Amino acid sequence: MSMTTIELYNSLREKFGDNQAHILTEYIETKIEATIEKETKELATKNDVGAIRTEMAQMEVRLIKWLVGIAFTGICVLSGVVFTIVKYYKP
């Protein structure tokens, strides 16, 4: 249920009077604005998302480089082991 500020004020005025209704309405508006401001500070903008995508792409390139390097090293080690076994294995 959505309620406008005027509807809130009128509802409070009937129960508490003009002065109290005005004070309560201002207090509630202040709290709502503070909550909205707090929540929107944590939202990501398009620039934030673009920066994260760029960082992720760079990280992907680095990971691929490491993967290729580790695979090459593994192949070299395995080739050395096979070469050593073939060279020194005498049936």
Backbone as CSV, one residue per row, in Angstrom:
resi,resn,N_x,N_y,N_z,CA_x,CA_y,CA_z,C_x,C_y,C_z
1,MET,0.839,-1.168,0.000,0.000,0.000,0.000,0.887,1.235,0.000
2,SER,0.683,2.074,-0.943,1.462,3.292,-1.089,0.705,4.461,-0.475
3,MET,1.455,5.329,0.233,0.821,6.477,0.876,1.666,7.713,0.587
4,THR,1.021,8.777,0.158,1.747,10.013,-0.096,2.002,10.735,1.220
5,THR,2.866,11.728,1.165,3.192,12.510,2.353,1.956,13.235,2.884
6,ILE,1.149,13.743,2.002,-0.060,14.468,2.418,-1.043,13.514,3.101
7,GLU,-1.202,12.323,2.529,-2.089,11.346,3.151,-1.571,10.944,4.535
8,LEU,-0.275,10.759,4.644,0.329,10.426,5.938,0.095,11.551,6.940
9,TYR,0.347,12.775,6.497,0.155,13.936,7.374,-1.298,14.028,7.841
10,ASN,-2.242,13.893,6.928,-3.670,13.974,7.284,-4.057,12.865,8.262
11,SER,-3.517,11.664,8.023,-3.825,10.556,8.916,-3.266,10.801,10.311
12,LEU,-2.049,11.292,10.392,-1.431,11.575,11.690,-2.087,12.777,12.370
13,ARG,-2.505,13.763,11.579,-3.122,14.971,12.135,-4.424,14.640,12.861
14,GLU,-5.168,13.686,12.296,-6.422,13.290,12.936,-6.179,12.682,14.321
15,LYS,-5.055,11.988,14.482,-4.798,11.296,15.740,-3.971,12.125,16.725
16,PHE,-3.017,12.930,16.207,-2.072,13.613,17.090,-2.141,15.136,17.053
17,GLY,-2.780,15.698,16.087,-2.831,17.148,15.957,-1.809,17.647,14.941
18,ASP,-1.911,18.962,14.598,-1.074,19.541,13.541,0.419,19.474,13.852
19,ASN,0.809,19.927,15.009,2.235,20.021,15.341,2.893,18.637,15.368
20,GLN,2.292,17.708,16.065,2.856,16.354,16.147,2.853,15.674,14.777
21,ALA,1.808,15.865,14.007,1.742,15.266,12.670,2.855,15.809,11.786
22,HIS,3.100,17.111,11.883,4.171,17.724,11.098,5.536,17.157,11.505
23,ILE,5.770,17.052,12.803,7.051,16.520,13.303,7.228,15.069,12.881
24,LEU,6.200,14.261,13.045,6.294,12.849,12.662,6.483,12.673,11.161
25,THR,5.791,13.446,10.373,5.929,13.357,8.917,7.343,13.712,8.481
26,GLU,7.903,14.777,9.037,9.280,15.156,8.709,10.267,14.078,9.136
27,TYR,10.047,13.510,10.301,10.934,12.453,10.794,10.903,11.237,9.860
28,ILE,9.708,10.830,9.480,9.569,9.673,8.592,10.201,9.957,7.231
29,GLU,9.988,11.149,6.682,10.601,11.507,5.397,12.123,11.485,5.494
30,THR,12.653,12.009,6.590,14.107,12.028,6.781,14.657,10.613,6.839
31,LYS,13.985,9.739,7.568,14.430,8.347,7.671,14.372,7.639,6.323
32,ILE,13.317,7.871,5.579,13.185,7.239,4.264,14.274,7.735,3.318
33,GLU,14.513,9.037,3.305,15.566,9.592,2.441,16.933,9.065,2.827
34,ALA,17.195,8.942,4.129,18.481,8.402,4.576,18.645,6.948,4.148
35,THR,17.574,6.184,4.253,17.628,4.781,3.846,17.859,4.659,2.346
36,ILE,17.158,5.463,1.573,17.331,5.425,0.113,18.754,5.833,-0.264
37,GLU,19.270,6.871,0.367,20.632,7.319,0.074,21.645,6.236,0.427
38,LYS,21.450,5.584,1.556,22.359,4.510,1.976,22.330,3.345,0.988
39,GLU,21.133,2.965,0.583,20.986,1.837,-0.334,21.545,2.144,-1.721
40,THR,21.360,3.366,-2.209,21.828,3.690,-3.546,23.334,3.868,-3.608
41,LYS,23.984,4.117,-2.483,25.444,4.211,-2.487,26.078,2.865,-2.804
42,GLU,25.383,1.800,-2.500,25.918,0.461,-2.699,25.620,-0.105,-4.086
43,LEU,24.875,0.609,-4.897,24.545,0.132,-6.234,25.699,0.406,-7.197
44,ALA,25.882,-0.487,-8.144,26.927,-0.319,-9.143,26.399,0.495,-10.319
45,THR,27.227,1.397,-10.805,26.860,2.166,-11.983,27.336,1.431,-13.232
46,LYS,26.967,1.940,-14.398,27.424,1.322,-15.643,28.944,1.380,-15.748
47,ASN,29.532,2.472,-15.270,30.994,2.585,-15.290,31.630,1.545,-14.389
48,ASP,31.024,1.296,-13.208,31.544,0.277,-12.303,31.505,-1.102,-12.956
49,VAL,30.395,-1.406,-13.586,30.250,-2.701,-14.248,31.248,-2.827,-15.398
50,GLY,31.429,-1.761,-16.154,32.406,-1.779,-17.251,33.817,-1.990,-16.740
51,ALA,34.164,-1.348,-15.624,35.498,-1.516,-15.042,35.698,-2.954,-14.566
52,ILE,34.675,-3.523,-13.978,34.779,-4.909,-13.507,34.928,-5.863,-14.687
53,ARG,34.192,-5.604,-15.756,34.320,-6.465,-16.945,35.724,-6.373,-17.534
54,THR,36.295,-5.169,-17.549,37.656,-4.999,-18.051,38.642,-5.762,-17.186
55,GLU,38.490,-5.649,-15.868,39.380,-6.374,-14.958,39.233,-7.885,-15.140
56,MET,38.000,-8.345,-15.344,37.786,-9.776,-15.539,38.433,-10.259,-16.838
57,ALA,38.356,-9.458,-17.880,38.983,-9.835,-19.154,40.500,-9.903,-18.999
58,GLN,41.079,-8.934,-18.276,42.516,-8.957,-18.039,42.909,-10.167,-17.208
59,MET,42.102,-10.494,-16.209,42.383,-11.663,-15.377,42.307,-12.941,-16.199
60,GLU,41.357,-12.999,-17.123,41.220,-14.172,-17.974,42.470,-14.365,-18.837
61,VAL,42.996,-13.273,-19.379,44.214,-13.355,-20.197,45.378,-13.867,-19.349
62,ARG,45.512,-13.334,-18.126,46.598,-13.783,-17.242,46.449,-15.261,-16.890
63,LEU,45.219,-15.685,-16.629,44.999,-17.093,-16.300,45.335,-18.007,-17.474
64,ILE,44.983,-17.586,-18.674,45.304,-18.383,-19.858,46.818,-18.475,-20.037
65,LYS,47.518,-17.369,-19.812,48.987,-17.391,-19.907,49.574,-18.385,-18.910
66,TRP,49.089,-18.347,-17.673,49.576,-19.278,-16.662,49.237,-20.715,-17.037
67,LEU,48.044,-20.943,-17.550,47.635,-22.290,-17.941,48.532,-22.836,-19.046
68,VAL,48.824,-22.017,-20.042,49.701,-22.442,-21.129,51.108,-22.721,-20.595
69,GLY,51.601,-21.850,-19.713,52.927,-22.054,-19.139,53.005,-23.324,-18.309
70,ILE,51.999,-23.582,-17.506,51.988,-24.793,-16.681,51.856,-26.033,-17.558
71,ALA,51.024,-25.967,-18.581,50.874,-27.107,-19.493,52.191,-27.386,-20.214
72,PHE,52.866,-26.337,-20.678,54.159,-26.511,-21.358,55.181,-27.129,-20.404
73,THR,55.212,-26.640,-19.173,56.144,-27.191,-18.183,55.836,-28.656,-17.908
74,GLY,54.561,-28.988,-17.794,54.173,-30.380,-17.570,54.577,-31.278,-18.727
75,ILE,54.403,-30.787,-19.935,54.811,-31.567,-21.116,56.319,-31.772,-21.126
76,CYS,57.067,-30.730,-20.789,58.528,-30.843,-20.742,58.964,-31.860,-19.690
77,VAL,58.368,-31.795,-18.519,58.714,-32.741,-17.447,58.354,-34.154,-17.863
78,LEU,57.166,-34.334,-18.410,56.748,-35.663,-18.847,57.648,-36.190,-19.963
79,SER,58.040,-35.325,-20.892,58.952,-35.735,-21.965,60.293,-36.151,-21.390
80,GLY,60.785,-35.400,-20.404,62.049,-35.759,-19.763,61.973,-37.098,-19.056
81,VAL,60.867,-37.350,-18.386,60.698,-38.633,-17.696,60.645,-39.770,-18.708
82,VAL,59.895,-39.599,-19.774,59.796,-40.644,-20.807,61.157,-40.849,-21.465
83,PHE,61.860,-39.788,-21.785,63.185,-39.898,-22.399,64.140,-40.641,-21.464
84,THR,64.103,-40.319,-20.177,64.981,-40.985,-19.210,64.643,-42.462,-19.101
85,ILE,63.376,-42.794,-19.059,62.971,-44.200,-18.970,63.404,-44.950,-20.220
86,VAL,63.209,-44.364,-21.386,63.585,-45.029,-22.640,65.103,-45.187,-22.721
87,LYS,65.833,-44.171,-22.317,67.280,-44.186,-22.426,67.912,-45.227,-21.481
88,TYR,67.404,-45.322,-20.246,68.020,-46.194,-19.267,67.322,-47.527,-19.093
89,TYR,66.246,-47.739,-19.775,65.556,-49.020,-19.673,66.187,-50.014,-20.620
90,LYS,66.732,-51.071,-20.062,67.363,-52.110,-20.877,66.749,-53.447,-20.484
91,PRO,65.981,-54.032,-21.403,65.347,-55.317,-21.063,66.289,-56.488,-21.065
